[in-house]
Protein backbone atom coordinates (compact mmCIF):
# COMPACT_ATOMS: atom_id res chain seq x y z
CA UNK A 1 0.00 0.00 0.00
CA UNK A 2 1.56 3.26 -1.14
CA UNK A 3 0.09 5.35 1.69
CA UNK A 4 1.34 2.94 4.33
CA UNK A 5 4.81 2.91 2.76
CA UNK A 6 4.91 6.71 2.94
CA UNK A 7 4.02 6.58 6.63
CA UNK A 8 6.77 4.08 7.33
CA UNK A 9 9.33 6.17 5.46
CA UNK A 10 8.37 9.29 7.40
CA UNK A 11 8.68 7.33 10.65
CA UNK A 12 12.12 6.17 9.56
CA UNK A 13 13.20 9.77 8.91
CA UNK A 14 11.90 10.78 12.33
CA UNK A 15 13.77 7.90 14.01
CA UNK A 16 17.12 8.58 12.32
CA UNK A 17 16.89 12.38 12.13
CA UNK A 18 18.55 12.17 8.72
CA UNK A 19 17.28 11.76 5.17
CA UNK A 20 20.52 10.04 4.11
CA UNK A 21 20.47 7.60 7.05
CA UNK A 22 16.75 6.86 6.50
CA UNK A 23 17.36 6.28 2.79
CA UNK A 24 20.25 3.90 3.52
CA UNK A 25 18.18 1.96 6.07
CA UNK A 26 15.39 1.54 3.48
CA UNK A 27 17.73 0.71 0.61
CA UNK A 28 16.77 3.83 -1.30
CA UNK A 29 18.63 6.68 -2.94
CA UNK A 30 18.46 9.90 -0.93
CA UNK A 31 16.86 11.90 -3.81
CA UNK A 32 14.01 9.37 -3.93
CA UNK A 33 13.52 9.67 -0.17
CA UNK A 34 13.51 13.47 -0.42
CA UNK A 35 10.97 13.30 -3.26
CA UNK A 36 8.59 11.08 -1.28
CA UNK A 37 8.82 13.38 1.73
CA UNK A 38 8.14 16.42 -0.45
CA UNK A 39 5.10 14.73 -1.99
CA UNK A 40 3.73 13.87 1.45
CA UNK A 41 4.20 17.44 2.67
CA UNK A 42 2.51 18.81 -0.46
CA UNK A 43 -0.48 16.52 0.04
CA UNK A 44 -0.75 17.59 3.69
CA UNK A 45 -0.12 21.24 2.96
CA UNK A 46 2.32 21.46 5.87
CA UNK A 47 6.01 20.96 6.64
CA UNK A 48 6.81 17.87 8.70
CA UNK A 49 10.56 18.45 9.12
CA UNK A 50 12.96 21.37 9.12
CA UNK A 51 16.63 21.09 8.23
CA UNK A 52 19.52 21.89 10.57
CA UNK A 53 23.25 21.31 10.53
CA UNK A 54 23.10 17.68 11.71
CA UNK A 55 20.10 16.55 9.62
CA UNK A 56 16.34 17.13 10.07
CA UNK A 57 13.98 17.57 13.02
CA UNK A 58 10.23 17.38 13.37
CA UNK A 59 8.10 20.49 13.26
CA UNK A 60 5.19 20.81 15.72
CA UNK A 61 2.85 19.51 13.02
CA UNK A 62 5.34 16.77 12.22
CA UNK A 63 5.33 15.54 15.82
CA UNK A 64 1.54 15.24 15.81
CA UNK A 65 1.63 13.55 12.43
CA UNK A 66 4.24 11.01 13.55
CA UNK A 67 2.26 10.15 16.70
CA UNK A 68 -0.80 9.30 14.60
CA UNK A 69 1.31 7.55 11.95
CA UNK A 70 2.78 5.20 14.58
CA UNK A 71 -0.74 4.22 15.67
CA UNK A 72 -1.88 3.65 12.09
CA UNK A 73 1.13 1.45 11.30
CA UNK A 74 0.71 -0.47 14.55
CA UNK A 75 -2.99 -1.13 13.86
CA UNK A 76 -2.18 -2.23 10.31
CA UNK A 77 0.49 -4.65 11.53
CA UNK A 78 -1.94 -6.11 14.08
CA UNK A 79 -4.59 -6.50 11.38
CA UNK A 80 -2.06 -8.06 9.01
CA UNK A 81 -1.10 -10.54 11.70
CA UNK A 82 -4.75 -11.45 12.27
CA UNK A 83 -5.28 -11.96 8.55
CA UNK A 84 -2.18 -14.15 8.33
CA UNK A 85 -3.57 -16.23 11.19
CA UNK A 86 -6.91 -16.48 9.39
CA UNK A 87 -5.18 -17.69 6.24
CA UNK A 88 -3.43 -20.41 8.21
CA UNK A 89 -6.82 -21.55 9.53
CA UNK A 90 -8.42 -21.67 6.07
CA UNK A 91 -7.71 -25.30 5.23
CA UNK A 92 -9.73 -28.23 4.00
CA UNK A 93 -11.79 -27.93 0.84
CA UNK A 94 -14.91 -26.49 -0.72
CA UNK A 95 -16.87 -27.67 -3.76
CA UNK A 96 -18.04 -24.91 -6.08
CA UNK A 97 -20.44 -25.35 -8.99
CA UNK A 98 -21.45 -22.97 -11.75
CA UNK A 99 -23.07 -23.09 -15.21
CA UNK A 100 -20.84 -23.01 -18.31
CA UNK A 101 -21.37 -19.34 -19.19
CA UNK A 102 -20.28 -18.19 -15.74
CA UNK A 103 -17.49 -20.78 -15.60
CA UNK A 104 -15.87 -19.36 -18.72
CA UNK A 105 -15.55 -15.98 -17.05
CA UNK A 106 -15.02 -16.83 -13.38
CA UNK A 107 -13.56 -20.30 -12.87
CA UNK A 108 -9.87 -19.61 -13.57
CA UNK A 109 -9.76 -16.20 -11.79
CA UNK A 110 -11.55 -17.77 -8.81
CA UNK A 111 -8.91 -20.48 -8.46
CA UNK A 112 -6.02 -18.04 -8.87
CA UNK A 113 -7.31 -15.54 -6.32
CA UNK A 114 -8.38 -18.16 -3.80
CA UNK A 115 -5.09 -20.05 -3.96
CA UNK A 116 -3.08 -16.86 -3.65
CA UNK A 117 -4.93 -15.98 -0.45
CA UNK A 118 -5.35 -19.48 0.99
CA UNK A 119 -2.66 -21.80 -0.40
CA UNK A 120 -3.38 -24.52 2.18
CA UNK A 121 -7.03 -24.88 1.16
CA UNK A 122 -8.49 -26.83 -1.77
CA UNK A 123 -11.19 -25.83 -4.24
CA UNK A 124 -13.13 -28.46 -6.18
CA UNK A 125 -14.85 -26.88 -9.17
CA UNK A 126 -17.43 -28.24 -11.56
CA UNK A 127 -19.65 -27.05 -14.36
CA UNK A 128 -23.26 -28.00 -13.84
CA UNK A 129 -26.66 -27.22 -15.28
CA UNK A 130 -28.01 -24.38 -13.22
CA UNK A 131 -31.33 -26.14 -12.65
CA UNK A 132 -29.45 -28.80 -10.72
CA UNK A 133 -27.53 -26.37 -8.49
CA UNK A 134 -30.22 -25.69 -5.84
CA UNK A 135 -30.79 -29.43 -5.41
CA UNK A 136 -27.04 -30.12 -5.20
CA UNK A 137 -26.68 -27.36 -2.61
CA UNK A 138 -29.60 -28.73 -0.59
CA UNK A 139 -28.11 -32.24 -0.74
CA UNK A 140 -24.69 -31.04 0.39
CA UNK A 141 -22.97 -32.05 -2.86
CA UNK A 142 -22.05 -28.42 -3.47
CA UNK A 143 -20.79 -26.04 -0.80
CA UNK A 144 -21.14 -23.01 -3.07
CA UNK A 145 -23.15 -22.69 -6.24
CA UNK A 146 -24.12 -20.11 -8.84
CA UNK A 147 -27.29 -20.59 -10.85
CA UNK A 148 -29.77 -18.66 -12.96
CA UNK A 149 -33.31 -17.54 -12.23
CA UNK A 150 -35.65 -15.74 -14.53
CA UNK A 151 -35.02 -12.05 -14.08
CA UNK A 152 -38.49 -11.58 -12.57
CA UNK A 153 -38.04 -14.31 -9.94
CA UNK A 154 -37.08 -14.03 -6.28
CA UNK A 155 -34.31 -16.34 -5.11
CA UNK A 156 -35.51 -18.99 -2.67
CA UNK A 157 -31.90 -19.51 -1.62
CA UNK A 158 -28.85 -17.32 -1.98
CA UNK A 159 -28.25 -13.78 -3.19
CA UNK A 160 -29.17 -12.37 -6.62
CA UNK A 161 -26.06 -10.60 -7.90
CA UNK A 162 -26.34 -9.76 -11.60
CA UNK A 163 -28.65 -9.83 -14.61
CA UNK A 164 -27.63 -11.41 -17.91
CA UNK A 165 -29.08 -10.77 -21.38
CA UNK A 166 -29.31 -13.37 -24.13
CA UNK A 167 -27.40 -12.59 -27.34
CA UNK A 168 -27.60 -13.97 -30.84
CA UNK A 169 -24.14 -15.26 -31.77
CA UNK A 170 -23.17 -15.73 -35.40
CA UNK A 171 -20.14 -15.53 -37.65
CA UNK A 172 -18.58 -12.10 -37.89
CA UNK A 173 -19.62 -11.59 -41.50
CA UNK A 174 -23.31 -12.24 -40.90
CA UNK A 175 -25.15 -9.07 -42.09
CA UNK A 176 -28.11 -9.83 -39.78
CA UNK A 177 -25.82 -9.15 -36.80
CA UNK A 178 -24.38 -5.85 -37.97
CA UNK A 179 -25.86 -3.99 -35.02
CA UNK A 180 -25.34 -4.35 -31.28
CA UNK A 181 -29.02 -5.26 -30.86
CA UNK A 182 -31.49 -7.46 -32.70
CA UNK A 183 -35.22 -7.79 -32.13
CA UNK A 184 -36.65 -11.15 -31.21
CA UNK A 185 -38.70 -11.11 -34.42
CA UNK A 186 -35.49 -10.72 -36.43
CA UNK A 187 -33.72 -13.38 -34.37
CA UNK A 188 -36.32 -16.10 -34.99
CA UNK A 189 -36.01 -15.62 -38.75
CA UNK A 190 -32.41 -16.86 -38.57
CA UNK A 191 -31.42 -20.55 -38.72
CA UNK A 192 -30.85 -21.34 -35.05
CA UNK A 193 -28.79 -23.83 -33.06
CA UNK A 194 -30.45 -24.21 -29.65
CA UNK A 195 -30.32 -26.45 -26.57
CA UNK A 196 -33.15 -28.95 -26.35
CA UNK A 197 -33.64 -28.58 -22.58
CA UNK A 198 -36.84 -26.66 -21.94
CA UNK A 199 -35.30 -24.72 -19.05
CA UNK A 200 -32.61 -22.09 -19.23
CA UNK A 201 -32.34 -19.82 -22.22
CA UNK A 202 -34.41 -22.25 -24.29
CA UNK A 203 -37.31 -21.97 -21.84
CA UNK A 204 -37.13 -18.17 -21.81
CA UNK A 205 -36.84 -18.16 -25.59
CA UNK A 206 -39.87 -20.43 -26.01
CA UNK A 207 -41.98 -18.23 -23.72
CA UNK A 208 -40.97 -15.03 -25.49
CA UNK A 209 -41.55 -16.50 -28.95
CA UNK A 210 -44.96 -17.88 -27.94
CA UNK A 211 -46.01 -14.49 -26.55
CA UNK A 212 -45.41 -12.96 -29.98
CA UNK A 213 -46.94 -15.86 -31.92
CA UNK A 214 -43.69 -16.50 -33.79
CA UNK A 215 -42.30 -19.73 -35.24
CA UNK A 216 -38.51 -19.95 -35.02
CA UNK A 217 -36.38 -21.88 -37.50
CA UNK A 218 -34.50 -24.22 -35.18
CA UNK A 219 -32.08 -26.12 -37.37
CA UNK A 220 -30.22 -28.18 -34.72
CA UNK A 221 -30.72 -28.94 -31.02
CA UNK A 222 -27.54 -29.49 -28.99
CA UNK A 223 -27.12 -29.63 -25.22
CA UNK A 224 -23.43 -28.68 -25.18
CA UNK A 225 -22.16 -25.12 -25.37
CA UNK A 226 -18.90 -25.93 -27.17
CA UNK A 227 -20.70 -28.01 -29.79
CA UNK A 228 -23.19 -25.21 -30.40
CA UNK A 229 -20.33 -22.80 -31.05
CA UNK A 230 -18.54 -25.32 -33.29
CA UNK A 231 -21.68 -25.58 -35.42
CA UNK A 232 -21.76 -21.78 -35.66
CA UNK A 233 -18.13 -21.98 -36.86
CA UNK A 234 -19.24 -24.41 -39.57
CA UNK A 235 -21.88 -22.01 -40.84
CA UNK A 236 -24.86 -24.15 -39.78
CA UNK A 237 -26.59 -21.20 -38.17
CA UNK A 238 -26.62 -18.84 -35.20
CA UNK A 239 -27.10 -19.62 -31.55
CA UNK A 240 -28.66 -17.79 -28.61
CA UNK A 241 -26.47 -17.79 -25.50
CA UNK A 242 -25.11 -15.36 -22.90
CA UNK A 243 -22.40 -13.05 -24.23
CA UNK A 244 -19.95 -14.56 -21.73
CA UNK A 245 -20.05 -17.87 -23.59
CA UNK A 246 -18.81 -16.32 -26.85
CA UNK A 247 -16.76 -13.42 -25.46
CA UNK A 248 -13.36 -14.78 -26.53
CA UNK A 249 -14.57 -15.51 -30.05
CA UNK A 250 -16.09 -12.03 -30.34
CA UNK A 251 -12.84 -10.42 -29.20
CA UNK A 252 -10.91 -12.47 -31.77
CA UNK A 253 -13.22 -11.34 -34.55
CA UNK A 254 -14.71 -14.81 -35.13
CA UNK A 255 -18.25 -13.97 -33.98
CA UNK A 256 -20.63 -11.08 -33.79
CA UNK A 257 -22.93 -10.76 -30.77
CA UNK A 258 -26.23 -8.88 -30.86
CA UNK A 259 -28.33 -8.48 -27.71
CA UNK A 260 -31.95 -9.57 -28.11
CA UNK A 261 -34.49 -6.79 -27.54
CA UNK A 262 -38.24 -6.25 -28.02
CA UNK A 263 -38.56 -8.19 -25.80
CA UNK A 264 -35.20 -8.89 -24.14
CA UNK A 265 -34.49 -12.37 -22.79
CA UNK A 266 -32.96 -11.90 -19.36
CA UNK A 267 -32.16 -13.87 -16.23
CA UNK A 268 -30.47 -13.23 -12.91
CA UNK A 269 -27.26 -14.77 -11.59
CA UNK A 270 -27.75 -16.00 -8.03
CA UNK A 271 -24.98 -17.10 -5.66
CA UNK A 272 -25.74 -19.45 -2.74
CA UNK A 273 -24.17 -21.60 -0.06
CA UNK A 274 -25.26 -25.09 0.93
CA UNK A 275 -28.32 -25.40 3.18
CA UNK A 276 -27.42 -29.02 3.98
CA UNK A 277 -24.65 -28.23 6.46
CA UNK A 278 -23.08 -25.15 8.10
CA UNK A 279 -20.64 -23.38 5.84
CA UNK A 280 -16.99 -23.84 6.72
CA UNK A 281 -14.63 -20.84 6.77
CA UNK A 282 -13.24 -22.14 3.48
CA UNK A 283 -16.67 -22.14 1.84
CA UNK A 284 -17.43 -18.67 3.21
CA UNK A 285 -14.25 -17.32 1.70
CA UNK A 286 -15.05 -19.05 -1.60
CA UNK A 287 -18.44 -17.29 -1.68
CA UNK A 288 -16.88 -13.94 -0.84
CA UNK A 289 -14.26 -14.18 -3.59
CA UNK A 290 -16.81 -15.57 -6.08
CA UNK A 291 -19.09 -12.58 -5.44
CA UNK A 292 -16.20 -10.11 -5.82
CA UNK A 293 -15.22 -11.62 -9.16
CA UNK A 294 -18.77 -11.65 -10.53
CA UNK A 295 -19.05 -7.92 -9.87
CA UNK A 296 -15.55 -7.14 -11.15
CA UNK A 297 -16.06 -9.10 -14.38
CA UNK A 298 -19.60 -7.82 -15.03
CA UNK A 299 -18.61 -5.19 -17.64
CA UNK A 300 -16.58 -7.70 -19.66
CA UNK A 301 -19.39 -10.27 -19.57
CA UNK A 302 -22.07 -7.63 -20.29
CA UNK A 303 -23.77 -8.39 -16.99
CA UNK A 304 -25.64 -5.65 -15.12
CA UNK A 305 -26.31 -5.29 -11.39
CA UNK A 306 -29.49 -6.92 -10.12
CA UNK A 307 -32.11 -4.63 -8.59
CA UNK A 308 -34.82 -5.77 -6.11
CA UNK A 309 -37.46 -4.05 -8.27
CA UNK A 310 -36.93 -6.79 -10.87
CA UNK A 311 -38.68 -9.38 -8.67
CA UNK A 312 -42.18 -10.53 -9.61
CA UNK A 313 -43.51 -12.49 -6.56
CA UNK A 314 -45.92 -14.48 -8.74
CA UNK A 315 -42.95 -16.06 -10.55
CA UNK A 316 -40.64 -16.36 -7.56
CA UNK A 317 -39.89 -20.08 -7.91
CA UNK A 318 -39.02 -20.26 -11.62
CA UNK A 319 -35.50 -21.63 -12.15
CA UNK A 320 -33.27 -21.78 -15.18
CA UNK A 321 -31.31 -24.73 -16.56
CA UNK A 322 -28.54 -23.47 -18.85
C-alpha positions as CSV (number, residue, x, y, z in Angstrom):
1,X,0.0,0.0,0.0
2,X,1.6,3.3,-1.1
3,X,0.1,5.4,1.7
4,X,1.3,2.9,4.3
5,X,4.8,2.9,2.8
6,X,4.9,6.7,2.9
7,X,4.0,6.6,6.6
8,X,6.8,4.1,7.3
9,X,9.3,6.2,5.5
10,X,8.4,9.3,7.4
11,X,8.7,7.3,10.7
12,X,12.1,6.2,9.6
13,X,13.2,9.8,8.9
14,X,11.9,10.8,12.3
15,X,13.8,7.9,14.0
16,X,17.1,8.6,12.3
17,X,16.9,12.4,12.1
18,X,18.5,12.2,8.7
19,X,17.3,11.8,5.2
20,X,20.5,10.0,4.1
21,X,20.5,7.6,7.0
22,X,16.8,6.9,6.5
23,X,17.4,6.3,2.8
24,X,20.3,3.9,3.5
25,X,18.2,2.0,6.1
26,X,15.4,1.5,3.5
27,X,17.7,0.7,0.6
28,X,16.8,3.8,-1.3
29,X,18.6,6.7,-2.9
30,X,18.5,9.9,-0.9
31,X,16.9,11.9,-3.8
32,X,14.0,9.4,-3.9
33,X,13.5,9.7,-0.2
34,X,13.5,13.5,-0.4
35,X,11.0,13.3,-3.3
36,X,8.6,11.1,-1.3
37,X,8.8,13.4,1.7
38,X,8.1,16.4,-0.4
39,X,5.1,14.7,-2.0
40,X,3.7,13.9,1.4
41,X,4.2,17.4,2.7
42,X,2.5,18.8,-0.5
43,X,-0.5,16.5,0.0
44,X,-0.8,17.6,3.7
45,X,-0.1,21.2,3.0
46,X,2.3,21.5,5.9
47,X,6.0,21.0,6.6
48,X,6.8,17.9,8.7
49,X,10.6,18.5,9.1
50,X,13.0,21.4,9.1
51,X,16.6,21.1,8.2
52,X,19.5,21.9,10.6
53,X,23.3,21.3,10.5
54,X,23.1,17.7,11.7
55,X,20.1,16.5,9.6
56,X,16.3,17.1,10.1
57,X,14.0,17.6,13.0
58,X,10.2,17.4,13.4
59,X,8.1,20.5,13.3
60,X,5.2,20.8,15.7
61,X,2.9,19.5,13.0
62,X,5.3,16.8,12.2
63,X,5.3,15.5,15.8
64,X,1.5,15.2,15.8
65,X,1.6,13.6,12.4
66,X,4.2,11.0,13.5
67,X,2.3,10.1,16.7
68,X,-0.8,9.3,14.6
69,X,1.3,7.6,12.0
70,X,2.8,5.2,14.6
71,X,-0.7,4.2,15.7
72,X,-1.9,3.6,12.1
73,X,1.1,1.4,11.3
74,X,0.7,-0.5,14.5
75,X,-3.0,-1.1,13.9
76,X,-2.2,-2.2,10.3
77,X,0.5,-4.7,11.5
78,X,-1.9,-6.1,14.1
79,X,-4.6,-6.5,11.4
80,X,-2.1,-8.1,9.0
81,X,-1.1,-10.5,11.7
82,X,-4.8,-11.5,12.3
83,X,-5.3,-12.0,8.5
84,X,-2.2,-14.2,8.3
85,X,-3.6,-16.2,11.2
86,X,-6.9,-16.5,9.4
87,X,-5.2,-17.7,6.2
88,X,-3.4,-20.4,8.2
89,X,-6.8,-21.5,9.5
90,X,-8.4,-21.7,6.1
91,X,-7.7,-25.3,5.2
92,X,-9.7,-28.2,4.0
93,X,-11.8,-27.9,0.8
94,X,-14.9,-26.5,-0.7
95,X,-16.9,-27.7,-3.8
96,X,-18.0,-24.9,-6.1
97,X,-20.4,-25.3,-9.0
98,X,-21.4,-23.0,-11.8
99,X,-23.1,-23.1,-15.2
100,X,-20.8,-23.0,-18.3
101,X,-21.4,-19.3,-19.2
102,X,-20.3,-18.2,-15.7
103,X,-17.5,-20.8,-15.6
104,X,-15.9,-19.4,-18.7
105,X,-15.6,-16.0,-17.0
106,X,-15.0,-16.8,-13.4
107,X,-13.6,-20.3,-12.9
108,X,-9.9,-19.6,-13.6
109,X,-9.8,-16.2,-11.8
110,X,-11.6,-17.8,-8.8
111,X,-8.9,-20.5,-8.5
112,X,-6.0,-18.0,-8.9
113,X,-7.3,-15.5,-6.3
114,X,-8.4,-18.2,-3.8
115,X,-5.1,-20.1,-4.0
116,X,-3.1,-16.9,-3.7
117,X,-4.9,-16.0,-0.4
118,X,-5.3,-19.5,1.0
119,X,-2.7,-21.8,-0.4
120,X,-3.4,-24.5,2.2
121,X,-7.0,-24.9,1.2
122,X,-8.5,-26.8,-1.8
123,X,-11.2,-25.8,-4.2
124,X,-13.1,-28.5,-6.2
125,X,-14.8,-26.9,-9.2
126,X,-17.4,-28.2,-11.6
127,X,-19.6,-27.1,-14.4
128,X,-23.3,-28.0,-13.8
129,X,-26.7,-27.2,-15.3
130,X,-28.0,-24.4,-13.2
131,X,-31.3,-26.1,-12.7
132,X,-29.4,-28.8,-10.7
133,X,-27.5,-26.4,-8.5
134,X,-30.2,-25.7,-5.8
135,X,-30.8,-29.4,-5.4
136,X,-27.0,-30.1,-5.2
137,X,-26.7,-27.4,-2.6
138,X,-29.6,-28.7,-0.6
139,X,-28.1,-32.2,-0.7
140,X,-24.7,-31.0,0.4
141,X,-23.0,-32.0,-2.9
142,X,-22.0,-28.4,-3.5
143,X,-20.8,-26.0,-0.8
144,X,-21.1,-23.0,-3.1
145,X,-23.1,-22.7,-6.2
146,X,-24.1,-20.1,-8.8
147,X,-27.3,-20.6,-10.8
148,X,-29.8,-18.7,-13.0
149,X,-33.3,-17.5,-12.2
150,X,-35.7,-15.7,-14.5
151,X,-35.0,-12.1,-14.1
152,X,-38.5,-11.6,-12.6
153,X,-38.0,-14.3,-9.9
154,X,-37.1,-14.0,-6.3
155,X,-34.3,-16.3,-5.1
156,X,-35.5,-19.0,-2.7
157,X,-31.9,-19.5,-1.6
158,X,-28.8,-17.3,-2.0
159,X,-28.3,-13.8,-3.2
160,X,-29.2,-12.4,-6.6
161,X,-26.1,-10.6,-7.9
162,X,-26.3,-9.8,-11.6
163,X,-28.7,-9.8,-14.6
164,X,-27.6,-11.4,-17.9
165,X,-29.1,-10.8,-21.4
166,X,-29.3,-13.4,-24.1
167,X,-27.4,-12.6,-27.3
168,X,-27.6,-14.0,-30.8
169,X,-24.1,-15.3,-31.8
170,X,-23.2,-15.7,-35.4
171,X,-20.1,-15.5,-37.7
172,X,-18.6,-12.1,-37.9
173,X,-19.6,-11.6,-41.5
174,X,-23.3,-12.2,-40.9
175,X,-25.2,-9.1,-42.1
176,X,-28.1,-9.8,-39.8
177,X,-25.8,-9.2,-36.8
178,X,-24.4,-5.9,-38.0
179,X,-25.9,-4.0,-35.0
180,X,-25.3,-4.4,-31.3
181,X,-29.0,-5.3,-30.9
182,X,-31.5,-7.5,-32.7
183,X,-35.2,-7.8,-32.1
184,X,-36.6,-11.2,-31.2
185,X,-38.7,-11.1,-34.4
186,X,-35.5,-10.7,-36.4
187,X,-33.7,-13.4,-34.4
188,X,-36.3,-16.1,-35.0
189,X,-36.0,-15.6,-38.7
190,X,-32.4,-16.9,-38.6
191,X,-31.4,-20.5,-38.7
192,X,-30.9,-21.3,-35.1
193,X,-28.8,-23.8,-33.1
194,X,-30.4,-24.2,-29.6
195,X,-30.3,-26.5,-26.6
196,X,-33.2,-28.9,-26.3
197,X,-33.6,-28.6,-22.6
198,X,-36.8,-26.7,-21.9
199,X,-35.3,-24.7,-19.0
200,X,-32.6,-22.1,-19.2
201,X,-32.3,-19.8,-22.2
202,X,-34.4,-22.2,-24.3
203,X,-37.3,-22.0,-21.8
204,X,-37.1,-18.2,-21.8
205,X,-36.8,-18.2,-25.6
206,X,-39.9,-20.4,-26.0
207,X,-42.0,-18.2,-23.7
208,X,-41.0,-15.0,-25.5
209,X,-41.6,-16.5,-28.9
210,X,-45.0,-17.9,-27.9
211,X,-46.0,-14.5,-26.5
212,X,-45.4,-13.0,-30.0
213,X,-46.9,-15.9,-31.9
214,X,-43.7,-16.5,-33.8
215,X,-42.3,-19.7,-35.2
216,X,-38.5,-20.0,-35.0
217,X,-36.4,-21.9,-37.5
218,X,-34.5,-24.2,-35.2
219,X,-32.1,-26.1,-37.4
220,X,-30.2,-28.2,-34.7
221,X,-30.7,-28.9,-31.0
222,X,-27.5,-29.5,-29.0
223,X,-27.1,-29.6,-25.2
224,X,-23.4,-28.7,-25.2
225,X,-22.2,-25.1,-25.4
226,X,-18.9,-25.9,-27.2
227,X,-20.7,-28.0,-29.8
228,X,-23.2,-25.2,-30.4
229,X,-20.3,-22.8,-31.1
230,X,-18.5,-25.3,-33.3
231,X,-21.7,-25.6,-35.4
232,X,-21.8,-21.8,-35.7
233,X,-18.1,-22.0,-36.9
234,X,-19.2,-24.4,-39.6
235,X,-21.9,-22.0,-40.8
236,X,-24.9,-24.2,-39.8
237,X,-26.6,-21.2,-38.2
238,X,-26.6,-18.8,-35.2
239,X,-27.1,-19.6,-31.6
240,X,-28.7,-17.8,-28.6
241,X,-26.5,-17.8,-25.5
242,X,-25.1,-15.4,-22.9
243,X,-22.4,-13.0,-24.2
244,X,-19.9,-14.6,-21.7
245,X,-20.1,-17.9,-23.6
246,X,-18.8,-16.3,-26.8
247,X,-16.8,-13.4,-25.5
248,X,-13.4,-14.8,-26.5
249,X,-14.6,-15.5,-30.1
250,X,-16.1,-12.0,-30.3
251,X,-12.8,-10.4,-29.2
252,X,-10.9,-12.5,-31.8
253,X,-13.2,-11.3,-34.6
254,X,-14.7,-14.8,-35.1
255,X,-18.3,-14.0,-34.0
256,X,-20.6,-11.1,-33.8
257,X,-22.9,-10.8,-30.8
258,X,-26.2,-8.9,-30.9
259,X,-28.3,-8.5,-27.7
260,X,-32.0,-9.6,-28.1
261,X,-34.5,-6.8,-27.5
262,X,-38.2,-6.2,-28.0
263,X,-38.6,-8.2,-25.8
264,X,-35.2,-8.9,-24.1
265,X,-34.5,-12.4,-22.8
266,X,-33.0,-11.9,-19.4
267,X,-32.2,-13.9,-16.2
268,X,-30.5,-13.2,-12.9
269,X,-27.3,-14.8,-11.6
270,X,-27.8,-16.0,-8.0
271,X,-25.0,-17.1,-5.7
272,X,-25.7,-19.4,-2.7
273,X,-24.2,-21.6,-0.1
274,X,-25.3,-25.1,0.9
275,X,-28.3,-25.4,3.2
276,X,-27.4,-29.0,4.0
277,X,-24.7,-28.2,6.5
278,X,-23.1,-25.2,8.1
279,X,-20.6,-23.4,5.8
280,X,-17.0,-23.8,6.7
281,X,-14.6,-20.8,6.8
282,X,-13.2,-22.1,3.5
283,X,-16.7,-22.1,1.8
284,X,-17.4,-18.7,3.2
285,X,-14.3,-17.3,1.7
286,X,-15.0,-19.1,-1.6
287,X,-18.4,-17.3,-1.7
288,X,-16.9,-13.9,-0.8
289,X,-14.3,-14.2,-3.6
290,X,-16.8,-15.6,-6.1
291,X,-19.1,-12.6,-5.4
292,X,-16.2,-10.1,-5.8
293,X,-15.2,-11.6,-9.2
294,X,-18.8,-11.7,-10.5
295,X,-19.1,-7.9,-9.9
296,X,-15.5,-7.1,-11.2
297,X,-16.1,-9.1,-14.4
298,X,-19.6,-7.8,-15.0
299,X,-18.6,-5.2,-17.6
300,X,-16.6,-7.7,-19.7
301,X,-19.4,-10.3,-19.6
302,X,-22.1,-7.6,-20.3
303,X,-23.8,-8.4,-17.0
304,X,-25.6,-5.7,-15.1
305,X,-26.3,-5.3,-11.4
306,X,-29.5,-6.9,-10.1
307,X,-32.1,-4.6,-8.6
308,X,-34.8,-5.8,-6.1
309,X,-37.5,-4.0,-8.3
310,X,-36.9,-6.8,-10.9
311,X,-38.7,-9.4,-8.7
312,X,-42.2,-10.5,-9.6
313,X,-43.5,-12.5,-6.6
314,X,-45.9,-14.5,-8.7
315,X,-43.0,-16.1,-10.5
316,X,-40.6,-16.4,-7.6
317,X,-39.9,-20.1,-7.9
318,X,-39.0,-20.3,-11.6
319,X,-35.5,-21.6,-12.1
320,X,-33.3,-21.8,-15.2
321,X,-31.3,-24.7,-16.6
322,X,-28.5,-23.5,-18.8
